Amino acid sequence: MDSGEESDDDLGVGDGERSLPEEYRAFYKREVSKSEGFDVPEIIAGYLYNLIQPRDLDDIYEECTQLAIDEYNRRFAETNAKLELVKVSKVMAHLYDKIRYYITFEARDLADGGKTKTYQAVVRDAIPGISVLSFRLKPAEDEQVGSGNHGKEWIWEGHLVNGHLLAGG
């Protein structure tokens, strides 16, 4: 598709949402839309192709999170921005032709008196390497997509177009 949106026609027969039982599809779509991929409950155990699913916390996610923090610190060095990782709280993974991690984590904002804040980042793991697509403060529950309150703000973003996940982004 010219818009960069994924189409069911591009997927194999058992891929993505079509691999879910009918009664779970609307629920899955609603949860992905509501949380922008950061808080999707496990619907079916296992690693299903082209579905965003929760992952157990592992050292690799800490490395991906540190990469996101390093990118933030680099982009905003002139403003003395400095984040320091406290802990990774939650990870979702989306396996397509690469892996996209939706990471929620806590970091100390050293430019704001060392306050611990919750952030979210989207990190892509693909050949030739790992890259940070998006980064933001985690929005409050009343600022989630679909809540009517649009106070959330991406510090930078590159993984969503009109609410749809980009296949190549």
Kinemage of the C-alpha trace (Angstrom):
@kinemage 1
@onewidth
@group {chain A} dominant
@subgroup {mainchain}
@vectorlist {calphas} color= white
{ca met a 1} P 0.000 0.000 0.000
{ca asp a 2} L 1.265 3.464 -0.784
{ca ser a 3} L 0.444 4.808 2.675
{ca gly a 4} L 2.922 2.470 4.369
{ca glu a 5} L 0.121 0.698 6.218
{ca glu a 6} L 0.152 -3.056 6.564
{ca ser a 7} L -2.553 -4.992 4.787
{ca asp a 8} L -3.947 -8.417 5.599
{ca asp a 9} L -3.219 -9.237 1.942
{ca asp a 10} L 0.509 -8.886 2.706
{ca leu a 11} L 0.359 -11.489 5.480
{ca gly a 12} L 0.475 -15.259 5.274
{ca val a 13} L -2.666 -17.288 5.934
{ca gly a 14} L -2.074 -17.850 9.662
{ca asp a 15} L -0.414 -14.534 10.428
{ca gly a 16} L -1.322 -11.664 12.665
{ca glu a 17} L -4.806 -11.023 13.892
{ca arg a 18} L -6.195 -13.702 11.590
{ca ser a 19} L -4.404 -16.299 13.736
{ca leu a 20} L -6.586 -15.246 16.681
{ca pro a 21} L -9.948 -16.826 17.370
{ca glu a 22} L -12.734 -14.492 16.199
{ca glu a 23} L -13.796 -13.587 19.741
{ca tyr a 24} L -10.296 -12.221 20.561
{ca arg a 25} L -9.684 -10.058 17.476
{ca ala a 26} L -11.706 -6.983 18.502
{ca phe a 27} L -10.272 -7.143 22.034
{ca tyr a 28} L -6.703 -7.341 20.672
{ca lys a 29} L -7.227 -4.420 18.278
{ca arg a 30} L -8.772 -2.296 21.043
{ca glu a 31} L -5.871 -2.972 23.451
{ca val a 32} L -3.229 -2.180 20.808
{ca ser a 33} L -5.004 1.046 19.858
{ca lys a 34} L -5.605 2.123 23.462
{ca ser a 35} L -1.996 1.635 24.597
{ca glu a 36} L -0.232 2.197 21.242
{ca gly a 37} L 1.315 -1.244 21.718
{ca phe a 38} L 2.788 -0.712 25.197
{ca asp a 39} L 0.223 -2.670 27.233
{ca val a 40} L -1.281 -5.594 25.340
{ca pro a 41} L -2.308 -8.593 27.457
{ca glu a 42} L -1.253 -12.075 26.424
{ca ile a 43} L -4.128 -13.580 24.497
{ca ile a 44} L -2.553 -16.850 23.371
{ca ala a 45} L 0.656 -18.237 24.889
{ca gly a 46} L 3.672 -18.358 22.606
{ca tyr a 47} L 5.344 -16.049 20.127
{ca leu a 48} L 2.834 -15.402 17.365
{ca tyr a 49} L 3.996 -13.796 14.136
{ca asn a 50} L 2.805 -10.200 13.607
{ca leu a 51} L 1.097 -9.778 16.989
{ca ile a 52} L 2.274 -7.514 19.799
{ca gln a 53} L 2.784 -9.710 22.854
{ca pro a 54} L 4.230 -9.372 26.369
{ca arg a 55} L 7.767 -10.633 26.973
{ca asp a 56} L 9.486 -11.775 30.138
{ca leu a 57} L 12.068 -9.237 31.290
{ca asp a 58} L 15.595 -10.108 30.159
{ca asp a 59} L 19.010 -8.418 29.915
{ca ile a 60} L 18.553 -7.742 26.180
{ca tyr a 61} L 15.702 -5.370 26.989
{ca glu a 62} L 17.868 -3.502 29.461
{ca glu a 63} L 20.422 -3.040 26.661
{ca cys a 64} L 17.701 -1.790 24.282
{ca thr a 65} L 16.414 0.583 26.958
{ca gln a 66} L 19.897 1.924 27.608
{ca leu a 67} L 20.254 2.534 23.866
{ca ala a 68} L 17.018 4.592 23.959
{ca ile a 69} L 18.261 6.592 26.951
{ca asp a 70} L 21.627 7.189 25.270
{ca glu a 71} L 19.809 8.437 22.157
{ca tyr a 72} L 17.672 10.774 24.293
{ca asn a 73} L 20.750 12.108 26.107
{ca arg a 74} L 22.546 12.628 22.767
{ca arg a 75} L 19.614 14.423 21.103
{ca phe a 76} L 19.125 16.782 24.031
{ca ala a 77} L 22.719 17.221 25.243
{ca glu a 78} L 22.647 20.980 24.548
{ca thr a 79} L 19.813 21.365 27.100
{ca asn a 80} L 21.776 19.400 29.731
{ca ala a 81} L 19.188 16.608 29.532
{ca lys a 82} L 20.439 13.514 31.289
{ca leu a 83} L 18.471 10.375 32.051
{ca glu a 84} L 19.757 7.420 34.045
{ca leu a 85} L 18.065 4.003 33.863
{ca val a 86} L 16.417 2.797 37.075
{ca lys a 87} L 14.585 -0.300 35.814
{ca val a 88} L 12.710 -1.831 32.900
{ca ser a 89} L 9.062 -2.297 33.903
{ca lys a 90} L 7.402 -3.942 30.910
{ca val a 91} L 8.260 -5.115 27.397
{ca met a 92} L 6.001 -5.960 24.482
{ca ala a 93} L 7.400 -7.437 21.271
{ca his a 94} L 6.089 -7.327 17.715
{ca leu a 95} L 7.673 -9.884 15.390
{ca tyr a 96} L 7.287 -9.107 11.704
{ca asp a 97} L 10.280 -8.957 9.343
{ca lys a 98} L 12.163 -7.558 12.325
{ca ile a 99} L 11.408 -7.275 16.033
{ca arg a 100} L 9.953 -4.098 17.464
{ca tyr a 101} L 10.079 -3.735 21.259
{ca tyr a 102} L 7.622 -1.489 23.110
{ca ile a 103} L 9.477 -0.793 26.353
{ca thr a 104} L 8.125 0.911 29.475
{ca phe a 105} L 10.835 1.888 31.961
{ca glu a 106} L 11.744 4.147 34.851
{ca ala a 107} L 14.626 6.600 34.638
{ca arg a 108} L 16.012 9.330 36.853
{ca asp a 109} L 15.868 12.764 35.224
{ca leu a 110} L 19.113 14.271 36.487
{ca ala a 111} L 18.211 17.634 34.899
{ca asp a 112} L 15.049 17.697 37.053
{ca gly a 113} L 16.548 17.069 40.480
{ca gly a 114} L 16.902 13.315 39.997
{ca lys a 115} L 13.144 12.689 39.876
{ca thr a 116} L 12.209 9.194 38.745
{ca lys a 117} L 9.781 9.255 35.825
{ca thr a 118} L 8.209 6.583 33.646
{ca tyr a 119} L 9.105 6.632 29.951
{ca gln a 120} L 8.233 4.569 26.897
{ca ala a 121} L 10.367 3.816 23.857
{ca val a 122} L 9.992 1.812 20.670
{ca val a 123} L 13.209 0.049 19.681
{ca arg a 124} L 13.644 -1.908 16.439
{ca asp a 125} L 16.015 -4.874 16.294
{ca ala a 126} L 16.791 -5.635 12.660
{ca ile a 127} L 19.688 -6.056 10.284
{ca pro a 128} L 21.958 -4.070 10.214
{ca gly a 129} L 21.388 -3.126 13.868
{ca ile a 130} L 19.237 -1.835 16.689
{ca ser a 131} L 17.625 1.608 16.390
{ca val a 132} L 15.381 3.781 18.552
{ca leu a 133} L 12.190 4.754 16.715
{ca ser a 134} L 10.236 6.636 19.373
{ca phe a 135} L 10.569 8.004 22.892
{ca arg a 136} L 8.156 9.698 25.314
{ca leu a 137} L 7.108 10.198 28.901
{ca lys a 138} L 4.452 7.591 29.616
{ca pro a 139} L 1.058 9.298 29.383
{ca ala a 140} L -1.255 9.176 32.391
{ca glu a 141} L -4.152 6.730 32.082
{ca asp a 142} L -6.529 9.580 31.235
{ca glu a 143} L -4.230 10.607 28.385
{ca gln a 144} L -4.186 7.225 26.640
{ca val a 145} L -5.400 7.030 23.047
{ca gly a 146} L -9.179 6.940 22.835
{ca ser a 147} L -9.675 8.649 26.190
{ca gly a 148} L -10.567 12.007 24.664
{ca asn a 149} L -7.608 13.686 26.405
{ca his a 150} L -4.708 14.197 23.999
{ca gly a 151} L -2.124 15.556 26.431
{ca lys a 152} L 0.439 12.852 25.654
{ca glu a 153} L 3.363 13.942 23.564
{ca trp a 154} L 6.099 12.013 21.778
{ca ile a 155} L 9.548 13.463 22.301
{ca trp a 156} L 10.240 11.966 18.898
{ca glu a 157} L 8.354 9.361 16.939
{ca gly a 158} L 8.752 7.274 13.855
{ca his a 159} L 6.700 4.114 14.240
{ca leu a 160} L 3.059 5.168 13.800
{ca val a 161} L 1.120 6.704 10.915
{ca asn a 162} L -2.537 7.522 11.545
{ca gly a 163} L -2.522 5.030 14.402
{ca his a 164} L -1.267 2.174 12.187
{ca leu a 165} L 2.020 0.383 12.723
{ca leu a 166} L 4.413 0.890 9.848
{ca ala a 167} L 5.749 -2.253 8.202
{ca gly a 168} L 9.108 -0.695 7.378
{ca gly a 169} L 9.311 2.109 9.954
